[in-house]
Amino acid sequence: MAATAMKNNGHLPIRNDTGKKRPTVRLTCIGSILLGMYALFLYAVFLAFEKHGVANDEASVRSIVAFRWNGAGDAMLKRLVDKSTSTSVNNNLPPSQQQQQQQQQQQQQKQQQVSKNNGDKVLFDVQEISILLTGSVLKNIQRDKIPIKRPPPVGSDNNQEEGLRDRRSVSDVISSVLSAAHYGDRQYDEGPDDRQAKHSNDNKLESGRKEDMPVLTAYCEAVNQTDWKTKPLPLRDTASPDKLFPIEYPHVKSCRALPSQWPIDTPPTDLDPFLPWIHDVFPRPDGSAVVFVAQNRRRCFNGQRYVRGNEVIPEEVRSHSGEVHLEPGKNYFMRPQASLFQHVPVKKITVADDDGNSETEEPRYRLASHEEADQDGMETRFLCRFKTFDRNSTPNLSIVGYSLSQFELDYDYHTYRKGYLRTHSEAGYDNHVIWTSQLLFQCPVPPEYRDRVAGGDTVEDDYATMYVDLIPIRTPPRYTPPREFFPPRYKFKAELEGLFIPDVEWGKDHVLPKIEESGRWENIPICMPSLMTHGIVPKGVDLQLLALPNIKRADKRKTVDVPMKEAGTKIHKIIACTWASATFKTRGNRAQVGDGKRRLKEWLEFNILAGFDHVYVYDNSGAFTNEDSLADVIDLFPREKVTRIDWPCKICSNRDGNEGERSSQYAAESSCRLRFGSHAKWLGSFDTDEYLIPMGQFTSIADVSEYLDRKGMYIAEFKSSPAKPRFDLLDNPKNTEEGSGKFTPTVKDDETFLHTYNCNWEQFPRSNTLTHRSKQMYRADFVKLHYVHYATATVVSQMTEEETKAAGLKWRHKYKEGHLHQFYEVNEATMLHTKSKVAANTQGWKDSCKIPTRSEEGCKLGFPFPIGADPSKEQFNKDGWAYNCFINEKVESYWWRRLVEAIRIRDNGGQPKSAGVEHVFSEN
């Protein structure tokens, strides 16, 4: 029986050897009954929650864990915080609920004291709850008492826990945000301006924002999460100009350097979690909208650990499988970040002033149901206000228009198409819902200004003269199944009526505050389109003259053409994006790797040789050091082939597995896809240890992309697993040997990574799918969201059922990609993953490498089978080392030799020939 179950994927078959009919009808009836009972149970839970939840949950929410004091921070600020928390009763509540809240707090103090008397360790201090959930710090803090100190330069802190856990206390958070605004988010020995000039091809010290131009400012608003349980949602008592906490960012003053100057590592989001954690902002090529690439700050605080035997967790803190968040207070504080991924319908209204006259200076909105919402307000989250600067006018700053934001994709709908129950969870155990990592949206530009934005006419001497203000619409996150509040265009009915009713949750007269009364980002610069900003195409060049011809389909029998809107004129067949650094730390900060420059030089040479039209390098060196970057390597290559984007923001969580959040890398990939993928048909995002190699008769990856176009494919996937460095090509182990016998495998100075790591543990064509390591190249206009290894959302996955069928595609609730091509490694293309091996990988190598193995495990060093040898037999070389990997013959006989020659030519000052097509532009 067990064996049978194994053969059937763990399911027992229904036997049919007696001649009786299979009990399909009976099983269907049973299933229907169980489903009906489950629905009734959920509805009963909902009714009970409605009846008892408001009063009881009020105190429960207010007693969720807060930040722990770790002895850090300014003593004066700590006393101010203590004072603010001692009177943290929500005055908006009825007197009876205020009294109940005080009683709950007193009871929690008694329970905590009992636990201490019993010798138990109370993990979290529930006394500090109002610091987070009522926003009392921003309400009561005295700004002039906050210490502002210059942080140490990047790389001067050797703390191994950096990126693993945020140990800032409340006082440290406030102080660090203000310090970063005052001195700049990242500290460099020679100052931000000098460093940018040193490591940029064309930045000039005299360019950038002038003193009379608007300054990027974050207006932080206190977030009172305890109001969320009051229905309908009350108007915010924090919405007032004199209650906002403004933070100016004078160091943001260059369009070319905007990603490196933006406050990312210590953002104002840490004080106001409704502010999006922006990593990049830029206009679309046609000037129609301003695009925002943001990350989910809450995911930075999803690290967990097991609860130990003598530890007591307050009942308000939710554990999961015996684990609890390392920083649950910060995780809960960041819950508004989940709201930003969810649409909210609004209706434009007329509001009378105190004299009874209609206000006309700005549009006003109220929260609404889908049935009442305006068409452009059906699926939005931000109000967008546009302004222009003219120093010769009075006033010199003028409001020129408004719009409502639009999502790049519907995150809740994608959750439904993936078959998940919820997009977000209240307790924050949802890192597996990876599409909630990147928040992508846009603000439509007023029509009369789109040509100016597209032509780059809104930029003066490397800084913008046009700006957008971003005002979040502040509503609590929805934790109900997404289908319960889909927009009408999906034509879905709620499965359980009444789980989310806008009139109950928000009321029918919840008017949004005026912009000047609301927390917001203000004076966000609208720079030139990306090709102009980075000097790839000079201002004034007509891109249509450079447009590539369309490729006709050769065979339309297997797939159906998908209607796609091109984001921009296509001038490149295929581009590559990489997020790289001169030095970096491996996951968990286990090892420091410092071969970034050497790897990048070889990798760029190979990709140009292999036919990539352009390579965009997101240089993350500034996250680790203030003394070095990849600029000197990139300067070796022509500007029409390689572009560097200074991208020094740090990974917010470098932990292993599902707890990690490599925010900097994820944002870089989306930035490259949306900035530069709009001008390319195909795009691939790879690490500098990953070589995409044309195989068979192909000698150019651009030809491979045309081959995929003819087949009607939009995504192509490569198998990938770390190769083994060939022992005979490595530097002498004695040069790096440690006392235990392990050593750091080092590629010889006269060798290449491509050649040294040409030894895969599985013979070609590989059968091991290794999905979690696979990589892809894809049509940039088809993929809506890509997550390092695979396409998460596509044009098809975002189609409604009606749109899907109209396009001739098969509809299914749980989406399955139908335009995915798995590369045949022998005749099409393959990937060689030359992942560096560190000393820990060679522990006990003198024993393990004498044991035959045909897997990634065991000996991490490569001893290749001789060409033509029978791999089914255990074989050893003359020194007794067991053969354990296989050489790619085309790499050995063709690509390696061409790479060596190309490196030699460039080192001697020449320009090697590439397989791609070049566009060389002249400033004249």
Phi, psi and omega in degrees: 000316180298318180297320179298318179298321180297321181291338181252037177057035175087000181251135178283134180284156173272117184290147182220035184263008180255359181086354179279156177289148177291141187282054182295315183296318181297315179296322179297318180296315179299316179298319180296319179297314180297320179295320178296318178297320180296320179296318178297322179297315179297321180293322178295319177299318180298315180297319179295322179295319179296322185285319188246349192288326189297308184287315185289319183287340179302310179289327181295314180296323183287350182250017175290154187300146177246182178299146172270142172281129181249018180082358182263165176096172185280135183296320179299316180295322179298320179293323178296319178295316178302319181295321182291327182280341181287343178233056189261025177287136180283108183288349178282344182280156173300155181306322181296321180286327175298318179295318179297322179297317178297319179296320178298315180297319178296320179296320179295322177298318180295316180297320180295321180292322177298317180298319179296319180295332180276000179086005178278155179259115178278120188292320190231145184269102183286352179293336187264018187301320186290345173302323184265309194271346176249353181067027187293334180296310180292336179286321192247350189291147175261111189300322184290351178266355184278126180288132175243112185236142178291122179293158176293153180301154178302135179090351181278343180265118182266018181298117183288347181272358180302129183084357177255326181204136177270106183264014178293133171280178180302314180296321179295322181299310181298313182296319183292323179296315180290324178294319179296323178292323184285315186258350187105145186293333179231139185257128179238146183303318185264005179091150184302319183294314182296320182294318181297321178293323182292323187251019178235146182290326192221013180281138181243140183298326185280352181272170177112188184296134177269164187298330183273000181271154182300147181256136174303129184221137173253121175263104183276135179243136177298137181251114180260092184290341180291341177287345187294335182275353176275129182235135355292162183305122182287158174295147186283127175279356179268354183277089179199139182304322183281353178258354179281157184242089185283141177228118180268149180235077183292343181282350174275104188209020180216130177289321180294327184255016187304314180298331182275341181261346183293141181286094185250312184294325179230074190275160174295347175303332179293343177255328180229096187288357172276347176283127180296143180276080187286136175248333180203151179210136184195157178276155172292156183303327181271005178073011186285336184202161173257125185263138177242132173247110181236163178240162180272103184297333182297327183294345177291341186245034180260011177296143185229161171210160179286147177277130182275168190301320185263012183265138181249127179256126174306142186299341181282343181270126185267128175260170181214115180054042178079007180244161178220153179299144173295323180228068184298328179299315179292324178298314181290323179300328184273011180302328176303338177300328178295324180301325186294341179273355186248135181289157174222129179277140178226156178235132178286135185226171174252127181245132180272145177278188184296337181266004179088003179270152180287136176282136183234354187287337178206152178290143178243148184225158169232155174294142187214169171277170177298324183293329183266340188294151172290159183298317180281351179252014183290321186223073184232177176211339183229146166270139181240127178240130184252142182221154175234151181246132175217108185292346180268001180252163176229115356287162184278353179238122185234140174279128186240359178166168180223157172203172176248140186292159177230138179281146172292328176208160178269106186292319179295320178295323178295323175302316178298315181291336177275350179085017179269153182283319185221152177277321182226154173241147183296324182280346174089015177267070186217031178295339179290342177276077195292338181288352175269015176279320187247121178261112184241124180204175181215155173249115178298134179278140176308134187308322184289352181249001186291321179295323179295317179294315181298325181274359180077017185277359179262011180243133180235111176055051175070022169213154188283149170247007175230142188221159174232136173260139186241114186244109180289141172274117193264101174229155179296154175296151173261126179254007177283161175304138186305325184296343181286350180213048176283146173298156184301333185298339178280344179057041176254144171260147179299136180291323178235098184302136173097001178291327175218111180241112184306320182294331177280316185287318187247338187084174182259001182225034178275095182272132179290144180296164172297157182300317182292346179263357190250148170296141188191164162269134181230145178066042174287121185290137174259101185274187179286160171306154195298320180297325177286315183304320185259015171070019180281320174231122181296155177299135178098349179284132178277109183295335180298333178289343181254002187296141178279149177287155177284147178264127180279142178293136177269329184217115182254015183280328188273325183228162179253137177297137181256129177292122181231139176269121180286130183282344181187172178292132183272114178246353179234140175288313182208138177236162176238143175239142175216145176250109191222169182207153176296326176213155180201167176253138176288169182304140182075007181057032184286329183210152176257129181245128187237024182257024186300319182293314181296319180296315183298318182301314180291318183295318177298317180300317181293316184293324175293318178298324185275358170107010173289133182289324182205148178235130179250120183255114174271101190278108183263014183302325182297347176284345185239335185209151175253009185249353187211161175204184179264007186299319183293331175287314182296329179295345178286343186250153181296145184293337177281359179245326186225133178233136178255132172245116179292119190222072189273005182294146186273158167291129184281339179212107182262025179286165181283162168061213187289348180276342183288152178217093183275065189305318182298317180292315182297317181293323179298318180296315179294321177300314181294319180296316184278327178286305192251337177294340178295342180249015180229145176286315184236152182216143173226135179247111187229159171276163183284001172256010181245120183251118177270113193245118172296138183237177180061231180275354182280134175236009179213133178290336175295321176293326177296319180295322177294323176300319178291323177300317181294333179276351180076029179258147183243346177223136177233133188244141179246140169286145182209131172209147184301128176281169181253132178291132184288123187302322184288346180258357180276159173297158181304122181306332182295339181290335180233015185290141177255174185301328182279357180099344178284159182213165178266112179299120186235129178287133181299154181299328182263015179245173177242156175294322180302315182285315185296323183264012178284071182200088180274140183288346177245138183286146178285146349286136184290144180255340181287119185287320179045058187304322184291351179245356182296155177233163186222152160246149190206160174290122187296329180277344182274322183274126180267335180203127180236137186238078174059296188261338184202160178287123181272314180228142181229175177303318182289319181294339179266357179287147171287168178301318180295316179294322180297312181291324179296331179278359180082018181258157179278132180267137169213144181302307180273109190294138174228126184294126181256358181243035181257129180249124174270117184296136170275112194294336185282319188245354184242286180198157179216170177236132174252117183261106185263049183299130183298140173260138179251175185302324181299334180287346184253014177300122178071023186296330182294339175263312186294330183280359174258004178253120180300134178212147178235054180208178178288335182281183181076224181295125181271355178264151186261131173231094191289143172297139174299148179302128178090355180287153179278108184286350180285346181256142177288126184224154183225153175274184186294340179266001178092005178278137183279133175294136186214010181203172188231141180272138171278114188292327179289325174297317185291319188263342185237297189291319181297317182293321178293321179296315180300318180293319180296319178297319180297317181295316182292322178297334179266011175091007180264180178238106180296152177283143178242169181274349184272177178258130184261147168240112181256123183252149178245139177293342178273000000 
